Amino acid sequence: MNTTEQIDIKEQLKDTYKKALEHTSSALDYMAEYGIKPDGKFGLFFSPETRQQDIHIMPYKHKAKQVVVYETEAGEFSALCPFSGLPDFGTLRVEYVPGSHILELKSLKYYLLSWRNIGSAQEDITAYVFEDLSRILTDADYLKVTTVYNVRGGINTTCEIDSRMQ
């Protein structure tokens, strides 16, 4: 790696750190408005806008209607709690009946992994994922996104958005 490449990488890191600091500070200010203070050690996290935006699709050429389900293994899907900076691990399930397209799995996996350093409420993440997939699977018969997060503080959290209920 030459000196110019090293400088460019360092500038990218500085920019990334600056954006994470701005988003984390903004989240802390928002929480303070409601009297919520973070507990324990606190780390930086990125905004949902930094998630991977590119999810590829492939044609679905069959007349047969089928239900397609993608579900992560436990611990494969995670994001960061915006109140503590700690990881929220869970299972994410996508269910749909394809119209003219299906999701390409490798890009879906990269998309799901892109949430790992993002700080956002569990309910918001579920909504973002649903919105992103709805934007891509425009003519699916239906789309349902479910997140089931690991227990935290004795509370189970399951979030579900179903296009048939919208």
N, C-alpha and C positions, 0 to 999 in steps of 0.2 A: 504494500500500500504506500503510495507516494504522499508527500507532505500536503499537497492540495486536497487529496481524498480524506486525509486525517482531519484537516481543518473543516471540510464540509461536514463530516460526520459529527464533529464536535459542535458545529453550529446547529445541526439538526437536533442534537441532544439538548442544547441550551433552549431551543425553541420548544421542544417537547416538554421539558421541565417547566418552562414559563407557562405553557398552556395548562399543564396539570395543576400548577400552583394557583393559577387564576380560577380554574373550575372548582378546585377544592375549597378555596377561600370563599367563592360565591356560594357553595353548598353550605359551608359553616355559617355564613351570614344569614342565609335562608332559614336554617334550623334555629338560629338565635332569635329570629322574629317570633318563633313559637315557643321559646323558652327551652329548647332542646340543646343540651351541651354534650359534646362527645366525651366518652369515657375512655380511660386508658391511653395507650399509645395510638398515635394517629398517623396514617400515611397518606401520600398523595394518590389521586386517582384521576382518570380521564373522563371527559364528558361523553355522553352517548353519541354525539356527532362524530366521534373518532372511530366508531365501529366500522367494520368493513361494509361497504355499500354494494359490492359486486357479488351477486348470487346468480349463477348461470342456470339456464333452463334448457331442456331438450324437448323435441317434439313428442307428443303422445298421439299416435296415429290410429289407435284402436277405437272401435265403437263400444266395446265392453266398458261398462262403468265399474271401476274398482276403487276400493278405499286404500289409500296409501298412507302408511304410518311410519314416521321416523322418530325414534326415541333414543336419547342419549343414555349411556350407562351412568349409574350413580357416580357423582364426582366429576364427570366429564364436562358439565356445564357449570360455569361460575361467573360471578361478577363481584364487585366490592360493595359492601354496605356503606352508604354515604354518611352514616352517623358514626361509624367506628373505623372504617377503612379495612375491616376484616372481611375475609372472603365469605360469600354466600354460595354454598354449593347446593346443587339441586339436579333434578332431572327435567329435561325439556322434551315435550312430545308435540310433534306436528302431525296433524291428520287432515287429509283432504281427498276429494274426488277430483282427479284431473279433468281439465277441459282439453285444451290443445297442447298443454305443456306439463312436464314434470320437472322437479328440481334436480339439479346435478349435485350428487352427494359430496364430492370433494369441495366444491365451493361453499356448500352449506356448512360443512365441517369447519372450514376456515372462518366463515361468518360467525358461527357459534363460539369459536375460540377467541374471536376478536373482542368478546365481552369481558374477558378475564381481568383487565385492568381498568374497567369502567365502573365508576361509582354512581349507582342509581337505585332507586327503590325497586323492590321485587315486582310490584304491580306495574311500574313504569316499563321495566324491561320486557315484561310479557306483552304490553301494549306495543312497544317498539317492534318487537319481533313479528307480531301479528300484522302491523302496518307494513313492514318491509316485505313480508311474504305476500300480502294482499296486493301490493303494488306489482309484484312479479307474476303471480298466478291470477291474472285478471279474469279469466273465465272458468275458474274452478267451480264445480257445483257447490262446494262449501269448503271452508278452511277453519280448523280449530287448532289453537295453540294453548297448551297447558304447561305450566311450570309447577313443580312440586319441590319446594326447598326443604333442606334438612332442618330439623328442629333447632330453633335458637331461643333460648330463654323459656323453654317449655311450651313454645307456640309453634304449631305446624302451620305452614303457609302454602296454600295451593291457589294459583291464579289461572283462570281459563277464559279465553275469548273465543266465541263461536260465531262465525259469520251469519249463521242462521238466526241468531238472536239480535242481530244489529238492525 
